Amino acid sequence: MESLIGILPYIQIALSILLIVTILLQQTGSGLGGAFGADNFTSGFHTRRGLERTLFYVTIALGALFALTALLNLLVA
């Protein structure tokens, strides 16, 4: 149990870095004009395919793992 307490922060740091990277790698269809209220509704809705879909699911899995390790850290500490 003590080894888990010692290694858990490093796991959380690694998961948080991977989560940040996967979020930043995702591309959105809206351009800069969408941030200022331009009509970009049609470009925001599309079907994810290939690597984009895989990256989306990896991001969800990393987020769930990070939340799980944070909960585990709360329960153990």
N, C-alpha and C positions, 0 to 999 in steps of 0.2 A: 504494500500500500504506500510505503514511503517513496518507493521508486516512481510510482505514478504521480505523486504529489510533486516530485522533483522534475519530472519530464513534461508534465502537463502544460506549463507556461510556454515551453519551446514548441510544443505541438500547436498551441493557440497562435503563437507568432507566425509559424509557418503557414497555418491555415488562413490567417488574416492577410498575409502577403499574397498567397495564391488567389484568395477571393478578390482582393483589390485588382490584381492583374487580369483576372477573367472578366471583371466588370468593365475595366477600361478597354479591353479588347473588343467588347461588343460594339457593333456599329448600329447607329440609329438611322432611319431613313430621312428624318427631318434635318433640315439644314439650319443655319444660323437665323434665318428669317422666322422659323417656328418659335424661337425663343422670344421674339419681340412681337408676337401676335399675328404673324402672317398666316395665311390659310395653307397649312401643311397637313391637313387631316388625311388625305389620301396616301401620302408617303409614309405615314406611321404604321399602317396596317398592311402586313404582308406575311406570307408563309415562310417560316424558317426552314432552310434546307441545308443539308450537308454539314459543313464545319460550324456554321452558325447555330444550327440546332444542337449539335454536340456541345458547343461552348455554353449554350443556354442551360442545358441539363447539368453540365459540370458545375456551373455557377450555383444552381439550386442545391446540388449535392454538397458543395463546399460550404454554403450558407447553413445547411442543416447540420453538417458536421461541426461547424464552428459553434452553433447554438448548443449542440449536444455537449461539446467539451466545456463550454461556459457553465452549463447546468451541472455537469460533473464536477467542475471546479468549486461550485457553490456547495455541493453536497459533501465533498471530501474535506474541504478546508474548514 
